[in-house]
Amino acid sequence: MTSTATAAVIILIILLLADSLVILYILIYKIWLRLIHNRRENIHAILTDTVTSQNPFRIASLFKSKIDRQILIDSFIELSQSMNLAPETINAITDIYRKTDCYRSAVRRLSSPSRYRRISGSIELCFFAHDISREAIESRFSREKSWLVKFYFAYALSVIKDPLSIQVLIDSLIHAPLWYQKKVSVLLCKFDKAIEDIIDSLYNRREDAICNLLFTMANDFSSTRIAAFLLFHLDGDDPEKASSAAASMKARYYHLLFTDKYLNHSAPQIRRHAIEASVNIANGSSVARLLPMLSDEENQRIVINAITNIITIQPGLTALLIHAYFNESYQENQKAILSILSNRLEYLVLKLQGHDRNQIQYIITEIISSNFLSPLIGFLNRNHNIDLENELLELIKRALPRSASIRSELELYLLPRVLDKLGLEKAAQPVFTKTVTRHPKRTFILSLTLFFLFLSGPAVFAIVHWGNYKDGDWLTIFKQFIFDYNFVLIYYSFAVNAIYLFLLFLSAATSIRQSRYSRIKMNSLLFEKNIMPSISIIAPAFNEEATIIESVNSLLNLWYPEYELIVVNDGSNDQTVQKLIDYFSLEKVDIVYNEDIKTRPVLAIYKNRLISKLLVVNKINGGKADSLNAGINIASGEYVCGIDADSLLEKDALIKIASSSLDIEVETVAAGGNILPINGCSIRRGAIDKFAIPHNHLAVFQMIEYFRSFMAGRIGWASLNCLLIISGAFGLFSRKRIIEIGGYLTSSGYYKQDTVGEDMELVVRLSRHMREIKVPFSINYSYNANCWTEVPENISTFIRQRDRWHRGLIEIISFHSKLLFNPKYGRLGSVAIPYFVLFEMLGPWIELTGYIMVIAALTMGLLNTPVVLLLFAATIMTGTFISTASLIIAGQEMRHFTIKEVVRLISYSVIENFGFRQIISFLRCRSYINVLLSVAGWGIMVRKGFGTAQTSQTADIIDRK
């Protein structure tokens, strides 16, 4: 046997052994997970019963086993946050805890080299031995260098709540990063009366950190000292502190802010905060003072919102507005008053029966003529009083000749029955059709790149064999070329799989770290006010009637302290909007917002005031990216979470993905989570009732592919801060940073260009922007935050989806070609972009050509045993190892499935290497050709719906998952 053959056999045996060990580990781990889960349930039941019966000595034996002890500690901490435990029970349990080595172990961990162990020790101590552990935590706190660890120590001290810790925490704010100052200031407010008692000692201090603390305290405490402090900075020379002081005064000190001095302040932000403070006063005097401010162009929208909110609180003040309208001489101010009165339409309609009937008729006619039609349409659609309806229709007929836009909006949103009386017909939603733009320069560069790629093989062969075949015939040369090219495939496969293995190692290490940190994030911390960022979930929907209700119900029941849900209907031509209106009793409303990002026109906004978290936006069709931009404009959260309307989040997915920012000391601009196929799962009331892997073979292959790409790829890239893809089905982004870069790439926006890969393009542009402004940042990936979505189950839909994905990749790389090998952009330009060019964009051509050469060599009898073994090891065995190893990292998801299903996943991990992955390479090459030919095809997918037999065609919905 030759040395090459021996080496090939050794490699093959090693990989075969590795694959076998991984598969065995997965099965054992699955059994272990089940045993641990059952044990955890039993211990939790024992602990709950012990707490209820107040007989803690029953659990003493559980401290003897190391595994039981940790489960017990975790369960007690969880229970103590959800129940008010009797002091005697707490003291008795903690006394048992101290008598074991647990207490001493926790104290020792405070000085551990590991950040995680230091944090976990402090968390354990604050719940179990708070009366004697304060000094130990404070001692280590003063010497701690990591701000992240200091923050968790501060949390532990806030749980113990000893007033002696206050000064230590205040001192730690000095010279601390801003994020630490903000979060620890929130924790200090938990000390209630004790922190209030030291306000006087802080009043004369001028450090920025102390100022930020007092600004935070102003929201929770009423004090003459705080009031004087706020006024001092409000009238000071520092505009940033003045704005912060004004913002802090709105909640408790609004009477000091809502004065002529600040309503007429030179700084627009101060005026804005003063205007917003009026809502807390809500009387006729506040309305009278606000009305002249309608002329303030910079803050007119804020004034309109403030008066609208006041009128909602005090409906009787509507008469004051009517009087103001007739006494107002400035036309723009009159129009603004009409916009406010339009939201009091029901009040005006009732007044039609009164003595001032003519005056009210005139007001309503002017409201219609000014195109403030939302409340009127909502009223007519739900009204059952025919006399009132007929009277309003007469007023509409008077206004119709004044504006063509009135007719258009009525035809879009009024019920057909009402339209018939007006002599109008129901109009269809306008549809915007995307077009593929041909870019000659891009096409030329891509063609040239492909030409040189194919030329490189023969060129290298000619250089290597120059002079060896001077007298040889062409057939011999051709056979040698085919034989040599098999080694190209071997080397390429080993190279790309070596990268995957490196990423797999990073992913495994990162997932272990995330799992540990997930355990120490207490509910009492995560749900503390202002610790977690506010989030606006934006769910674009196009023809989603089959799944929309289940999806929205799911999103309205997420486990997160502060969020809103904005469903953006992208010009559906099915019953998507109507289903939402009927199910949630929505009404058309007028909401004032800034159009920071240009989008296709928004036609209507719907809301049920009893469901404050839900907002439904109806707009002209412009694609998913355009819908996301529209949602970003309307959103109020610090972060926006883009999610497909046909997807379901696990209840704790949002808290997991957002809380990853607590583990990082730099700004988090984006974060991603897992996407898993929902095919096969059963849905009940908007939540997954039973987890299962799909029955469809193609869907199972995709599930394996998702596990590999997410678990073995994106986690690893995120650990290098080189993550370029966050799935459009589930991603979290800083709203401030998205607006800075002009939102998602669309033809309506700044760049006047569409892309089929808007999710990846946004992440690349965010990374590029943060490096250009030289601000440290992080793009995170949470391995245990899961989103479940429907994947294609037929070949034609699957092909269209993959065509869309790869064309998007090529477009984005072409659009950001400046980054390629550009050291200015750090790892983004020197590592991430080159990888995607060489292995994702061009790699499929090398693979496909290699497969063709293998078939040719096999046909000509050129393959020998060593080459076959090396090919098998490089392409099949290594690929199998990576796919199965990714299932280990996905261990959290394995808890959802039975052992039989896990075995099926393992089987498909092996089988996919014999055909499926080769087909993927072929489809990518096909997409490359489509880009060169400018072939369109945005994708149509048939949705079955969640657990139903309904179907609906969904255009422009197959996004990069």
KOLTOR-465538 format. One record per residue (C-alpha): residue in one letter; x, y, z. Coordinates in steps of 0.1 Angstrom, whole numbers, padded with zeros to 4 digits, always signed. Layout:
AXYZ/...
This chain:
M+0000+0000+0000/T+0014+0034-0010/S+0019+0062+0016/T-0010+0082+0000/A-0033+0052+0004/T-0021+0047+0040/A-0027+0083+0049/A-0062+0082+0033/V-0071+0051+0053/I-0059+0067+0085/I-0079+0099+0078/L-0110+0079+0070/I-0107+0058+0102/I-0102+0089+0123/L-0133+0106+0108/L-0154+0074+0110/L-0144+0071+0147/A-0152+0108+0153/D-0186+0105+0136/S-0194+0075+0157/L-0184+0091+0189/V-0205+0122+0181/I-0235+0102+0173/L-0231+0081+0205/Y-0227+0113+0225/I-0259+0128+0211/L-0279+0098+0220/I-0264+0096+0255/Y-0269+0134+0260/K-0305+0131+0250/I-0311+0104+0276/W-0292+0125+0301/L-0313+0156+0294/R-0345+0136+0300/L-0331+0123+0334/I-0320+0157+0345/H-0354+0172+0334/N-0373+0146+0354/R-0350+0151+0384/R-0354+0189+0382/E-0392+0185+0381/N-0391+0163+0412/I-0368+0186+0432/H-0389+0216+0423/A-0420+0198+0435/I-0403+0189+0467/L-0391+0224+0472/T-0425+0239+0465/D-0442+0215+0489/T-0415+0223+0515/V-0421+0260+0512/T-0459+0255+0514/S-0457+0233+0544/Q-0429+0254+0560/N-0409+0223+0568/P-0375+0230+0552/F-0357+0201+0568/R-0372+0177+0542/I-0347+0191+0517/A-0316+0187+0538/S-0307+0154+0521/L-0308+0171+0486/F-0276+0190+0495/K-0256+0158+0497/S-0256+0153+0459/K-0237+0178+0438/I-0262+0176+0409/D-0292+0178+0432/R-0276+0206+0452/Q-0272+0228+0420/I-0307+0220+0409/L-0320+0229+0443/I-0301+0262+0444/D-0315+0272+0410/S-0350+0262+0420/F-0349+0281+0452/I-0336+0312+0435/E-0364+0309+0409/L-0390+0303+0436/S-0379+0332+0458/Q-0385+0356+0429/S-0420+0343+0421/M-0433+0338+0456/N-0433+0357+0489/L-0416+0331+0511/A-0421+0331+0549/P-0390+0346+0566/E-0388+0315+0589/T-0387+0292+0558/I-0360+0313+0541/N-0339+0314+0573/A-0342+0277+0578/I-0333+0268+0542/T-0303+0293+0541/D-0292+0278+0575/I-0290+0244+0559/Y-0272+0260+0529/R-0245+0275+0552/K-0238+0243+0570/T-0227+0227+0538/D-0197+0237+0518/C-0220+0257+0495/Y-0215+0291+0513/R-0178+0288+0515/S-0176+0277+0478/A-0197+0307+0467/V-0174+0331+0487/R-0143+0315+0471/R-0159+0320+0436/L-0160+0357+0441/S-0122+0357+0436/S-0121+0332+0407/P-0102+0341+0375/S-0134+0332+0357/R-0159+0361+0352/Y-0188+0337+0351/R-0178+0321+0384/R-0174+0354+0401/I-0209+0365+0389/S-0226+0332+0398/G-0210+0333+0433/S-0225+0367+0440/I-0259+0358+0426/E-0260+0327+0448/L-0249+0345+0479/C-0275+0373+0476/F-0304+0349+0476/F-0291+0324+0502/A-0269+0342+0526/H-0278+0379+0522/D-0274+0388+0559/I-0237+0377+0560/S-0226+0379+0524/R-0228+0417+0519/E-0193+0423+0532/A-0178+0396+0511/I-0194+0409+0479/E-0185+0446+0487/S-0149+0436+0495/R-0145+0420+0461/F-0166+0447+0444/S-0141+0475+0453/R-0113+0455+0436/E-0132+0442+0406/K-0118+0454+0372/S-0145+0441+0349/W-0175+0465+0346/L-0197+0436+0336/V-0189+0417+0368/K-0193+0449+0388/F-0228+0453+0374/Y-0238+0418+0385/F-0222+0425+0419/A-0243+0457+0421/Y-0274+0437+0413/A-0265+0412+0441/L-0261+0441+0466/S-0295+0456+0454/V-0311+0423+0462/I-0296+0422+0497/K-0308+0458+0500/D-0286+0468+0529/P-0284+0507+0531/L-0247+0503+0539/S-0242+0493+0502/I-0256+0526+0488/Q-0224+0546+0492/V-0203+0518+0477/L-0225+0517+0446/I-0226+0555+0442/D-0188+0556+0444/S-0186+0530+0417/L-0205+0553+0392/I-0176+0577+0390/H-0155+0571+0359/A-0177+0542+0350/P-0190+0537+0314/L-0223+0553+0306/W-0242+0519+0302/Y-0230+0510+0337/Q-0241+0543+0352/K-0276+0540+0337/K-0282+0504+0349/V-0267+0508+0384/S-0287+0540+0389/V-0318+0520+0382/L-0307+0494+0408/L-0300+0521+0434/C-0336+0533+0431/K-0346+0499+0445/F-0332+0510+0479/D-0364+0531+0483/K-0364+0553+0515/A-0327+0546+0522/I-0316+0562+0489/E-0340+0590+0493/D-0324+0599+0526/I-0290+0607+0510/I-0303+0630+0482/D-0292+0660+0502/S-0256+0647+0502/L-0257+0644+0464/Y-0273+0677+0456/N-0241+0698+0454/R-0221+0672+0435/R-0215+0680+0398/E-0199+0648+0385/D-0217+0635+0353/A-0223+0601+0370/I-0241+0617+0400/C-0261+0639+0377/N-0273+0609+0358/L-0282+0591+0390/L-0303+0621+0402/F-0320+0623+0367/T-0329+0586+0371/M-0341+0591+0407/A-0364+0620+0396/N-0387+0594+0379/D-0392+0576+0413/F-0389+0601+0441/S-0405+0635+0448/S-0382+0658+0466/T-0376+0696+0468/R-0339+0689+0465/I-0343+0669+0433/A-0367+0696+0420/A-0341+0723+0427/F-0314+0701+0411/L-0335+0696+0379/L-0342+0733+0376/F-0306+0742+0381/H-0295+0720+0351/L-0326+0729+0331/D-0314+0765+0332/G-0278+0757+0329/D-0253+0760+0300/D-0250+0723+0292/P-0277+0716+0265/E-0274+0678+0270/K-0280+0680+0308/A-0307+0705+0302/S-0325+0681+0279/S-0320+0652+0304/A-0334+0673+0332/A-0365+0682+0312/A-0371+0646+0303/S-0368+0636+0339/M-0393+0663+0350/K-0422+0651+0329/A-0433+0623+0353/R-0433+0640+0387/Y-0423+0676+0383/Y-0444+0685+0353/H-0459+0715+0370/L-0425+0731+0371/L-0418+0723+0334/F-0451+0733+0319/T-0446+0770+0321/D-0444+0798+0296/K-0406+0800+0302/Y-0400+0764+0289/L-0428+0764+0264/N-0411+0793+0247/H-0375+0780+0253/S-0350+0785+0225/A-0341+0748+0225/P-0366+0727+0205/Q-0361+0697+0228/I-0369+0717+0259/R-0400+0729+0243/R-0409+0694+0233/H-0406+0680+0268/A-0425+0710+0282/I-0453+0703+0258/E-0454+0666+0267/A-0456+0675+0304/S-0490+0691+0297/V-0507+0656+0295/N-0501+0651+0332/I-0520+0683+0339/A-0548+0677+0314/N-0572+0707+0319/G-0586+0736+0299/S-0558+0759+0309/S-0532+0735+0295/V-0551+0732+0262/A-0554+0770+0260/R-0516+0774+0265/L-0508+0747+0239/L-0531+0760+0211/P-0509+0790+0201/M-0479+0766+0199/L-0495+0749+0168/S-0475+0775+0149/D-0442+0759+0161/E-0432+0740+0130/E-0406+0719+0148/N-0429+0707+0175/Q-0464+0709+0158/R-0468+0671+0158/I-0459+0670+0195/V-0485+0697+0203/I-0512+0678+0183/N-0504+0646+0201/A-0504+0664+0235/I-0538+0680+0229/T-0552+0648+0215/N-0542+0629+0247/I-0556+0657+0269/I-0589+0655+0251/T-0590+0618+0254/I-0585+0621+0292/Q-0610+0651+0295/P-0636+0647+0266/G-0655+0677+0279/L-0627+0700+0266/T-0638+0692+0230/A-0661+0722+0230/L-0630+0744+0238/L-0614+0731+0206/I-0645+0738+0185/H-0645+0774+0198/A-0608+0777+0191/Y-0612+0766+0155/F-0637+0793+0147/N-0616+0820+0164/E-0583+0809+0147/S-0573+0830+0117/Y-0542+0810+0107/Q-0552+0783+0082/E-0524+0758+0092/N-0535+0760+0128/Q-0571+0754+0118/K-0561+0723+0100/A-0541+0711+0130/I-0572+0716+0152/L-0593+0697+0127/S-0569+0668+0129/I-0574+0667+0167/L-0612+0670+0164/S-0613+0642+0139/N-0605+0618+0167/R-0636+0631+0186/L-0659+0622+0158/E-0684+0603+0179/Y-0687+0634+0202/L-0694+0655+0171/V-0719+0631+0157/L-0739+0632+0189/K-0738+0670+0188/L-0756+0669+0154/Q-0787+0665+0174/G-0781+0697+0194/H-0788+0734+0190/D-0754+0741+0173/R-0761+0716+0145/N-0750+0738+0117/Q-0717+0746+0133/I-0710+0708+0139/Q-0720+0700+0103/Y-0695+0726+0091/I-0668+0711+0113/I-0674+0676+0101/T-0674+0687+0064/E-0641+0705+0070/I-0627+0674+0086/I-0636+0653+0055/S-0623+0679+0031/S-0590+0680+0050/N-0587+0643+0044/F-0588+0633+0081/L-0610+0603+0072/S-0597+0575+0095/P-0622+0580+0124/L-0651+0587+0100/I-0645+0555+0081/G-0642+0535+0113/F-0674+0550+0126/L-0694+0543+0094/N-0681+0507+0092/R-0694+0498+0127/N-0724+0522+0129/H-0759+0507+0129/N-0779+0539+0131/I-0792+0545+0096/D-0803+0581+0102/L-0768+0591+0114/E-0753+0572+0085/N-0774+0590+0060/E-0766+0624+0075/L-0729+0617+0074/L-0731+0605+0039/E-0747+0638+0028/L-0718+0656+0044/I-0693+0633+0025/K-0711+0640-0008/R-0706+0678-0002/A-0668+0673+0003/L-0662+0647-0025/P-0658+0673-0053/R-0630+0691-0033/S-0604+0663-0035/A-0598+0631-0055/S-0579+0616-0026/I-0611+0615-0005/R-0627+0593-0031/S-0597+0570-0032/E-0595+0564+0005/L-0632+0559+0009/E-0632+0533-0020/L-0603+0515-0003/Y-0617+0513+0033/L-0654+0518+0034/L-0677+0488+0034/P-0693+0480+0001/R-0728+0486+0016/V-0719+0522+0025/L-0701+0528-0008/D-0732+0518-0027/K-0751+0547-0011/L-0724+0571-0022/G-0724+0557-0057/L-0688+0544-0053/E-0672+0510-0059/K-0648+0490-0037/A-0612+0495-0049/A-0585+0469-0049/Q-0553+0475-0030/P-0526+0490-0052/V-0497+0466-0059/F-0461+0476-0063/T-0441+0452-0085/K-0404+0449-0079/T-0382+0448-0109/V-0347+0434-0113/T-0324+0462-0125/R-0296+0452-0148/H-0262+0466-0138/P-0238+0463-0168/K-0207+0470-0147/R-0217+0444-0121/T-0225+0419-0147/F-0192+0425-0164/I-0172+0420-0132/L-0191+0389-0122/S-0186+0374-0157/L-0149+0383-0156/T-0146+0367-0121/L-0162+0335-0133/F-0140+0335-0165/F-0108+0338-0144/L-0120+0312-0120/F-0124+0286-0148/L-0092+0298-0164/S-0072+0293-0132/G-0076+0255-0133/P-0060+0250-0167/A-0035+0277-0161/V-0022+0261-0129/F-0022+0227-0146/A-0002+0241-0175/I+0024+0257-0152/V+0028+0225-0131/H+0031+0202-0160/W+0049+0225-0184/G+0073+0205-0204/N+0060+0171-0193/Y+0036+0166-0222/K+0055+0181-0251/D+0051+0149-0271/G+0019+0137-0255/D-0015+0136-0272/W-0044+0157-0262/L-0064+0128-0247/T-0036+0119-0223/I-0033+0156-0212/F-0071+0158-0208/K-0071+0126-0186/Q-0043+0139-0165/F-0061+0172-0160/I-0093+0154-0149/F-0073+0132-0125/D-0055+0163-0110/Y-0088+0182-0106/N-0100+0156-0082/F-0073+0168-0059/V-0086+0203-0063/L-0119+0191-0049/I-0102+0173-0021/Y-0081+0203-0011/Y-0110+0226-0014/S-0133+0204+0007/F-0107+0200+0034/A-0101+0238+0034/V-0137+0248+0037/N-0144+0220+0063/A-0114+0232+0083/I-0130+0266+0085/Y-0163+0250+0095/L-0145+0230+0122/F-0128+0261+0135/L-0162+0279+0136/L-0177+0248+0152/F-0151+0250+0180/L-0159+0287+0185/S-0196+0280+0185/A-0193+0252+0211/A-0173+0275+0234/T-0197+0304+0229/S-0228+0283+0234/I-0214+0270+0267/R-0206+0305+0278/Q-0241+0317+0268/S-0258+0288+0286/R-0239+0296+0318/Y-0247+0333+0316/S-0284+0325+0309/R-0286+0307+0343/I-0274+0338+0362/K-0298+0363+0346/M-0325+0365+0372/N-0361+0373+0364/S-0360+0401+0390/L-0331+0417+0371/L-0345+0412+0336/F-0379+0426+0345/E-0365+0455+0365/K-0376+0488+0349/N-0351+0502+0324/I-0327+0473+0326/M-0338+0458+0294/P-0343+0479+0263/S-0378+0486+0249/I-0385+0467+0217/S-0408+0472+0188/I-0416+0440+0170/I-0422+0446+0133/A-0440+0418+0115/P-0444+0424+0077/A-0473+0404+0062/F-0483+0398+0026/N-0512+0374+0020/E-0508+0357+0054/E-0545+0350+0062/A-0537+0314+0069/T-0514+0321+0098/I-0518+0357+0108/I-0541+0353+0138/E-0520+0325+0154/S-0488+0345+0148/V-0501+0377+0163/N-0516+0359+0193/S-0482+0343+0198/L-0464+0376+0196/L-0488+0393+0220/N-0480+0368+0247/L-0442+0370+0247/W-0423+0371+0279/Y-0407+0406+0279/P-0410+0436+0301/E-0417+0464+0275/Y-0426+0458+0239/E-0450+0467+0212/L-0461+0447+0181/I-0465+0465+0148/V-0480+0443+0120/V-0473+0459+0086/N-0497+0446+0059/D-0478+0451+0027/G-0507+0456+0003/S-0522+0420+0007/N-0549+0411-0018/D-0564+0385+0005/Q-0582+0388+0039/T-0551+0394+0060/V-0561+0429+0072/Q-0598+0421+0076/K-0590+0391+0097/L-0570+0412+0120/I-0596+0439+0122/D-0624+0415+0130/Y-0605+0393+0154/F-0589+0421+0175/S-0618+0447+0170/L-0594+0472+0155/E-0604+0508+0145/K-0587+0531+0120/V-0568+0558+0138/D-0545+0588+0129/I-0511+0585+0145/V-0485+0612+0141/Y-0450+0599+0134/N-0418+0611+0117/E-0410+0596+0084/D-0372+0592+0090/I-0369+0566+0062/K-0387+0570+0029/T-0412+0542+0021/R-0442+0535+0000/P-0473+0553+0013/V-0490+0542+0045/L-0527+0540+0038/A-0541+0534+0073/I-0532+0525+0109/Y-0555+0504+0130/K-0556+0500+0168/N-0577+0487+0196/R-0571+0511+0226/L-0577+0481+0250/I-0548+0462+0234/S-0521+0489+0237/K-0493+0467+0225/L-0508+0460+0190/L-0507+0483+0160/V-0516+0473+0125/V-0503+0493+0096/N-0517+0490+0061/K-0495+0503+0032/I-0491+0501-0005/N-0471+0470-0015/G-0434+0476-0016/G-0418+0444-0004/K-0406+0432+0030/A-0378+0457+0034/D-0401+0486+0026/S-0426+0473+0052/L-0398+0470+0078/N-0388+0506+0071/A-0424+0517+0075/G-0426+0499+0109/I-0393+0515+0120/N-0407+0550+0113/I-0437+0543+0135/A-0419+0523+0162/S-0412+0538+0196/G-0388+0511+0210/E-0350+0514+0214/Y-0346+0483+0193/V-0367+0469+0165/C-0372+0431+0161/G-0380+0421+0125/I-0400+0389+0123/D-0419+0371+0095/A-0456+0372+0101/D-0457+0335+0093/S-0433+0327+0122/L-0438+0319+0158/L-0414+0328+0186/E-0409+0307+0217/K-0423+0325+0247/D-0388+0334+0261/A-0371+0340+0227/L-0372+0378+0229/I-0358+0380+0264/K-0330+0356+0255/I-0320+0375+0224/A-0322+0409+0240/S-0305+0399+0273/S-0274+0389+0254/S-0265+0426+0254/L-0260+0424+0292/D-0230+0401+0287/I-0211+0426+0265/E-0195+0459+0275/V-0199+0476+0241/E-0229+0488+0222/T-0250+0460+0207/V-0262+0471+0173/A-0278+0438+0163/A-0286+0403+0175/G-0298+0371+0159/G-0315+0339+0169/N-0322+0304+0156/I-0347+0297+0129/L-0362+0262+0130/P-0388+0245+0107/I-0423+0246+0122/N-0435+0219+0097/G-0446+0189+0118/C-0453+0209+0150/S-0489+0214+0161/I-0501+0249+0170/R-0528+0258+0196/R-0539+0294+0203/G-0508+0309+0187/A-0483+0288+0205/I-0465+0255+0197/D-0485+0228+0215/K-0463+0199+0204/F-0428+0200+0190/A-0419+0175+0162/I-0396+0173+0133/P-0412+0175+0098/H-0426+0144+0081/N-0416+0158+0047/H-0381+0146+0036/L-0371+0179+0020/A-0381+0198+0052/V-0360+0175+0074/F-0330+0181+0051/Q-0336+0218+0056/M-0338+0214+0094/I-0303+0197+0094/E-0290+0225+0072/Y-0305+0251+0096/F-0288+0234+0126/R-0255+0234+0108/S-0256+0269+0095/F-0269+0285+0127/M-0252+0264+0153/A-0219+0257+0136/G-0217+0289+0116/R-0233+0320+0128/I-0225+0315+0165/G-0188+0311+0155/W-0189+0342+0133/A-0206+0362+0160/S-0178+0352+0185/L-0154+0368+0160/N-0177+0398+0157/C-0178+0390+0120/L-0215+0379+0117/L-0229+0392+0084/I-0262+0374+0083/I-0291+0378+0108/S-0322+0361+0096/G-0350+0382+0083/A-0374+0359+0101/F-0360+0369+0136/G-0335+0397+0142/L-0330+0425+0167/F-0315+0459+0156/S-0308+0492+0172/R-0335+0516+0158/K-0312+0546+0162/R-0284+0530+0141/I-0308+0517+0114/I-0322+0553+0109/E-0286+0566+0108/I-0278+0543+0078/G-0311+0550+0060/G-0330+0518+0069/Y-0333+0487+0048/L-0322+0489+0012/T-0352+0497-0010/S-0360+0516-0042/S-0380+0540-0020/G-0351+0548+0002/Y-0318+0568+0001/Y-0299+0543-0022/K-0328+0540-0047/Q-0321+0502-0050/D-0339+0470-0041/T-0322+0438-0030/V-0335+0403-0025/G-0312+0399+0006/E-0322+0429+0027/D-0314+0412+0060/M-0278+0404+0052/E-0273+0438+0035/L-0285+0456+0065/V-0261+0438+0088/V-0232+0445+0065/R-0241+0482+0062/L-0244+0484+0100/S-0210+0468+0105/R-0195+0491+0079/H-0211+0522+0094/M-0199+0514+0130/R-0164+0509+0118/E-0165+0541+0097/I-0176+0562+0127/K-0151+0543+0149/V-0176+0533+0176/P-0169+0499+0194/F-0199+0476+0187/S-0210+0440+0188/I-0234+0419+0167/N-0246+0391+0189/Y-0261+0357+0183/S-0282+0338+0209/Y-0279+0301+0205/N-0311+0293+0225/A-0335+0320+0212/N-0358+0301+0188/C-0381+0312+0161/W-0401+0286+0143/T-0411+0291+0107/E-0426+0272+0078/V-0401+0259+0052/P-0408+0247+0016/E-0420+0212+0012/N-0420+0210-0026/I-0390+0212-0050/S-0402+0242-0071/T-0407+0264-0041/F-0374+0253-0026/I-0356+0261-0058/R-0371+0296-0059/Q-0361+0302-0023/R-0325+0292-0028/D-0323+0312-0060/R-0334+0342-0040/W-0309+0336-0012/H-0279+0333-0035/R-0288+0361-0057/G-0291+0383-0026/L-0256+0372-0015/I-0241+0381-0049/E-0259+0415-0050/I-0248+0424-0015/I-0211+0415-0021/S-0212+0435-0053/F-0228+0465-0036/H-0202+0464-0008/S-0172+0454-0030/K-0153+0483-0015/L-0149+0462+0017/L-0131+0433+0001/F-0096+0429+0015/N-0099+0465+0029/P-0079+0466+0062/K-0098+0499+0071/Y-0128+0477+0080/G-0109+0452+0102/R-0121+0417+0103/L-0151+0427+0082/G-0130+0435+0052/S-0101+0411+0058/V-0119+0379+0070/A-0157+0379+0067/I-0163+0394+0032/P-0134+0374+0016/Y-0148+0342+0031/F-0182+0349+0015/V-0167+0357-0018/L-0143+0327-0020/F-0164+0300-0003/E-0200+0311-0006/M-0202+0330-0039/L-0175+0312-0059/G-0171+0280-0039/P-0202+0263-0055/W-0186+0265-0089/I-0155+0247-0076/E-0176+0220-0060/L-0199+0215-0090/T-0169+0214-0114/G-0152+0190-0090/Y-0182+0166-0090/I-0183+0167-0128/M-0146+0158-0128/V-0152+0129-0103/I-0179+0115-0126/A-0156+0119-0157/A-0127+0102-0139/L-0150+0074-0127/T-0162+0070-0163/M-0127+0068-0177/G-0114+0045-0150/L-0090+0071-0137/L-0099+0069-0100/N-0077+0048-0077/T-0083+0037-0042/P-0064+0065-0024/V-0082+0092-0044/V-0116+0077-0037/L-0108+0074+0000/L-0096+0110+0002/L-0126+0122-0017/F-0150+0103+0006/A-0132+0116+0037/A-0130+0152+0025/T-0166+0155+0012/I-0187+0129+0030/M-0172+0120+0064/T-0161+0156+0073/G-0195+0170+0063/T-0212+0143+0083/F-0191+0152+0114/I-0199+0189+0111/S-0236+0183+0107/T-0239+0158+0136/A-0216+0179+0158/S-0239+0209+0153/L-0267+0188+0168/I-0246+0187+0200/I-0246+0225+0202/A-0283+0224+0195/G-0287+0203+0226/Q-0313+0227+0240/E-0335+0221+0210/M-0330+0183+0214/R-0352+0185+0245/H-0381+0191+0222/F-0378+0158+0203/T-0381+0122+0212/I-0351+0097+0209/K-0367+0083+0178/E-0368+0118+0162/V-0332+0125+0172/V-0321+0092+0155/R-0340+0104+0124/L-0321+0137+0125/I-0288+0119+0128/S-0297+0096+0098/Y-0306+0126+0077/S-0273+0143+0087/V-0255+0114+0070/I-0279+0110+0041/E-0278+0147+0031/N-0241+0143+0020/F-0253+0119-0008/G-0271+0143-0031/F-0288+0171-0011/R-0256+0192-0006/Q-0246+0186-0042/I-0280+0199-0054/I-0275+0230-0032/S-0242+0237-0050/F-0259+0233-0084/L-0287+0257-0074/R-0262+0283-0063/C-0244+0281-0096/R-0278+0284-0114/S-0285+0316-0094/Y-0251+0330-0104/I-0261+0326-0140/N-0295+0342-0132/V-0278+0373-0119/L-0257+0375-0151/L-0288+0372-0172/S-0309+0394-0149/V-0335+0368-0145/A-0363+0378-0121/G-0382+0357-0097/W-0390+0369-0063/G-0407+0337-0051/I-0441+0325-0045/M-0447+0301-0016/V-0478+0281-0007/R-0484+0284+0030/K-0503+0256+0047/G-0509+0276+0079/F-0502+0265+0114/G-0518+0232+0121/T-0545+0238+0095/A-0553+0227+0060/Q-0557+0262+0047/T-0535+0275+0019/S-0526+0309+0007/Q-0502+0321-0019/T-0475+0343-0005/A-0455+0364-0028/D-0422+0380-0019/I-0421+0360+0013/I-0393+0335+0008/D-0367+0354+0027/R-0332+0346+0039/K-0340+0325+0070/
